[in-house]
Amino acid sequence: MVQCYSRLLIIPAIFFLYVSSIANDQVDKIISELSLKEKIGQMILVYNSPLEFLKKYNIGGVLIMQNMLKNPPALKKKLDIVQKKIRIPLIVSIDQEGGTVNRLSYMPEWKKTPSAEIISQWPEDSIIRYYEKVAHALLKIGINLNLAPVLDPAKNYAENQTYIAIKKRAYGTSVNEILPPAQSFIKAFSKKNIGCIVKH
């Protein structure tokens, strides 16, 4: 297990090979064939960039921002071309939380999305159904990693409201309040084969 994690830390983009049907020995073979420069490039995440740049520096992942989603079909087409022409598939990430952090707002059906504060009041099955829809929307664009959910509490050690709470990005104050909706978030995205990275 330690060996597996060490490989994932060296080359984040390989993560998606581990969770796919590709055998570990095939992943090891890919890694063993990479130069040090290529391995370093695989550790880097940049804003979505032209194919030539990504290939030149062996970049492992890109970040999709809100302004890049003004034309989702065009973005999907570009990402598909890139994924076919690079050696190791890219991590295509976004930080789609909802509420005030809504990267999908240019898409009419996603112009407004509920905040974590609101969603935390929903029953588990409703949370999972909603986040499955969000995950499906991301998958259609070509995104395979969501830099969310947020696990920050609504209050700090001094019982003062946190910045995250002010922005309605917190699921609650205690672990017991935060974990259930966050776990539902991750479960929903996992069903669509999209990874999640909890923060902050």
C-alpha positions in Angstrom: 0.0 0.0 0.0 2.8 2.4 0.9 4.5 1.7 -2.5 1.2 2.4 -4.3 0.7 5.7 -2.5 4.3 6.7 -3.2 3.7 6.2 -6.9 0.5 8.2 -6.8 2.4 11.1 -5.1 5.1 11.1 -7.8 2.7 11.1 -10.7 -0.8 12.4 -9.8 -2.2 11.8 -13.3 -1.5 8.1 -13.0 -4.2 8.0 -10.2 -6.9 7.6 -12.8 -5.1 4.5 -14.1 -5.2 3.0 -10.7 -8.9 3.4 -10.3 -9.6 2.1 -13.8 -9.3 -1.5 -15.0 -5.6 -1.2 -15.9 -3.4 -3.5 -13.9 -0.8 -2.2 -11.4 2.0 -3.8 -13.4 0.9 -1.9 -16.5 0.9 1.4 -14.5 4.4 0.5 -13.2 5.6 0.0 -16.7 4.3 3.4 -17.8 6.0 5.0 -14.9 9.3 3.2 -15.4 9.5 4.5 -19.0 9.1 8.2 -18.0 12.2 10.4 -17.7 12.8 12.5 -14.6 11.6 15.5 -16.6 8.4 13.8 -17.5 7.8 12.7 -13.9 8.2 16.3 -12.7 5.8 17.5 -15.4 3.2 15.0 -14.2 3.2 16.7 -10.8 2.2 20.0 -12.2 -1.4 21.4 -12.5 -1.8 24.5 -14.7 -4.7 26.5 -16.0 -6.1 24.9 -19.1 -3.4 25.5 -21.8 -2.7 24.7 -25.5 -1.7 21.2 -26.5 1.8 22.3 -27.5 2.5 23.7 -24.0 1.1 20.6 -22.3 3.2 18.2 -24.4 6.4 20.3 -24.1 6.4 20.3 -20.3 4.7 16.9 -19.9 2.0 18.6 -17.7 -0.1 16.2 -15.6 -3.3 18.2 -15.1 -5.2 21.3 -16.0 -7.7 23.5 -14.1 -10.9 24.6 -15.7 -12.1 28.0 -14.5 -15.5 29.6 -14.8 -14.6 31.9 -17.8 -13.5 28.8 -19.8 -17.0 27.4 -19.6 -18.8 30.0 -21.8 -18.9 27.4 -24.6 -18.9 23.9 -23.0 -19.1 21.9 -26.3 -16.1 23.8 -27.6 -14.1 23.1 -24.4 -15.1 19.5 -24.5 -13.9 19.2 -28.1 -10.5 20.7 -27.2 -10.1 18.5 -24.2 -10.9 15.4 -26.2 -8.3 16.3 -28.8 -5.7 16.9 -26.1 -6.5 13.6 -24.3 -6.0 11.7 -27.6 -2.6 13.3 -28.4 -0.8 13.2 -25.1 1.1 10.2 -23.6 -0.7 10.1 -20.2 -4.3 11.2 -19.9 -4.7 14.6 -18.2 -6.3 15.2 -14.9 -8.9 17.8 -15.8 -10.0 19.5 -12.6 -12.4 22.1 -11.4 -13.5 23.4 -8.1 -17.3 23.2 -8.4 -18.7 23.5 -4.9 -22.0 25.4 -5.7 -23.4 28.5 -4.1 -20.8 31.3 -4.3 -18.3 29.0 -5.9 -20.2 28.1 -9.1 -17.9 27.5 -12.0 -20.9 26.4 -14.1 -22.8 29.7 -14.0 -22.5 30.4 -17.7 -24.5 27.3 -18.4 -28.2 28.3 -18.2 -29.3 25.2 -16.3 -26.6 25.8 -13.7 -26.8 29.5 -13.4 -27.7 29.2 -9.7 -26.7 26.3 -7.5 -27.4 25.7 -3.9 -24.7 26.4 -1.3 -23.2 23.8 1.1 -25.1 25.6 3.9 -28.4 24.9 2.1 -27.6 21.4 1.0 -26.5 20.4 4.5 -30.2 20.6 5.5 -31.3 18.0 2.8 -31.8 14.3 3.4 -28.9 12.1 2.2 -30.7 10.6 -0.8 -31.5 14.1 -2.1 -27.9 15.3 -1.6 -26.6 12.3 -3.6 -29.1 12.7 -6.4 -28.3 16.4 -6.7 -24.5 15.9 -6.8 -24.9 13.0 -9.3 -26.5 15.6 -11.6 -23.6 18.0 -11.1 -21.1 15.2 -11.6 -22.8 14.2 -14.8 -22.6 17.8 -16.1 -18.9 17.9 -15.4 -18.3 14.5 -17.0 -20.0 15.7 -20.2 -17.4 18.5 -20.4 -14.5 16.1 -19.9 -13.7 16.9 -16.2 -12.5 14.0 -14.1 -11.5 15.6 -10.8 -13.4 18.0 -8.6 -11.4 20.0 -6.0 -14.2 19.8 -3.5 -16.0 19.4 -1.1 -15.0 21.8 1.6 -14.6 20.4 5.2 -14.0 23.7 6.9 -16.3 24.3 10.0 -18.7 27.2 10.2 -17.1 28.4 13.5 -13.4 28.6 14.6 -11.8 27.7 17.9 -13.1 30.9 19.5 -16.7 30.2 18.3 -16.5 33.0 15.7 -18.1 32.5 12.3 -15.4 31.6 9.7 -15.0 33.2 6.3 -16.2 29.9 4.8 -19.4 30.2 6.8 -19.9 33.8 5.8 -19.8 32.7 2.1 -22.2 29.8 3.0 -19.6 27.2 1.9 -19.7 25.2 5.2 -21.8 22.1 5.8 -21.8 22.7 9.5 -19.8 23.4 12.7 -19.1 19.9 14.1 -17.6 16.8 12.5 -21.0 15.1 12.9 -22.6 17.9 10.8 -19.9 18.2 8.2 -19.1 14.6 7.3 -22.5 13.2 6.2 -23.1 15.7 3.4 -19.4 15.7 2.4 -19.5 11.9 2.2 -22.6 12.1 0.1 -20.9 14.5 -2.2 -17.9 12.1 -2.7 -20.2 9.1 -3.1 -22.2 10.9 -5.9 -19.1 11.9 -7.8 -17.6 8.4 -7.4 -20.6 6.9 -9.1 -19.7 9.0 -12.1 -16.0 8.1 -11.9 -15.0 11.6 -11.0 -12.4 12.0 -8.2 -12.8 14.4 -5.4 -10.2 16.2 -3.3 -11.5 17.5 0.1 -10.2 20.9 1.3 -9.0 23.1 2.9 
